[in-house]
Amino acid sequence: MSIIEIAKKYLVTPYEFEANDNQPEEKIDSSLFVQLVMKELGINISRTTKEQFKEGKEINIMVKELNMLDYILEIIQSYMLHQLKE
């Protein structure tokens, strides 16, 4: 399954600021969204945005890779906007 397909699975889950990660099928926040998607890809990252930021590292990407990154960010943004409208 691709990262896009995994991310799309969570688009129907309601958004809640600082959501409880014990029941991600009910409500998730943005950092839990990222953690769940990465976990399904076999990558374990911390729970909070602050911790995720500390674990991250700067990367150099090629222009051809920007389209995929833009698409992933668009999915996350769409999720956030969709959930905030409800």
N, C-alpha and C positions, 0 to 999 in steps of 0.2 A: 504494500500500500504506500502511496506517495505522501509526502508531507501535506500536500494540498488536500488529498482525500481525507487524511486524518483530521486536519484542521476543520474541514467542512462538517464533520460529524458533530462537532461541538457548537455549531452555529445556532442550533435550536435550544441550547441550554441557557436559561435566564442568567443575566449578569447581576452580580451583587458586589458592591465595593467591600473588600476584605472578606470575601466569602469563606465559609468553613470548608476546608478541604477534606472533611470526613464524608461528605455527600456530594461529590462533584457532578453527579447526574441531575441534581436539583438546582444548584446555583454555582457559578464560578466567577472569578474575577480574572483580570488580564494575565497576571503572573501564574495563576493556576492553569489557565488556558495554555500558556506556553509550556509549563511543566508537563501537563498531560500529553500534549502533542509530542514533545521531545521524548517522554518516557516510552511512548508507543514506538518510537524510532530506536529505542534501546539506549537513549542518552539520559542519564540521571542528572538533574540540575536542582538547585535549591528552590524553595517554595516562594519566597518573596522577591519582588522586583529588585530591592536593594541587594539581596544576596546574589541574585542572578547577574546583576551588573558587575559585582565584584569578581564573579567567576568567569565572566566573559573576557575575551581578548580581542584586540584590534585585528582586523583582517583586511587584506587587499583583495578586491574583487575585480574581475574583468567586466567590461561593458556588457558583454553578452550574458553575464550572470545577473545583471541588474534587473532584467525583465522578470526573472523568477522571484528575486527578492521583493520587487515591487508588488508582484502578485500575492505573495505571502502577507506582506504588510497591508495590502488592500483587503484581504480576507479578515485580518485582525480588526482593521478599522470598520469594516462593514458589520462585523459582529458587535463591536462596541456601540455603534450608532443604532443598530437594530434593537439592541437590548435597552438602550437609554430611552428610546421612543415609546417603549411599552410601559 
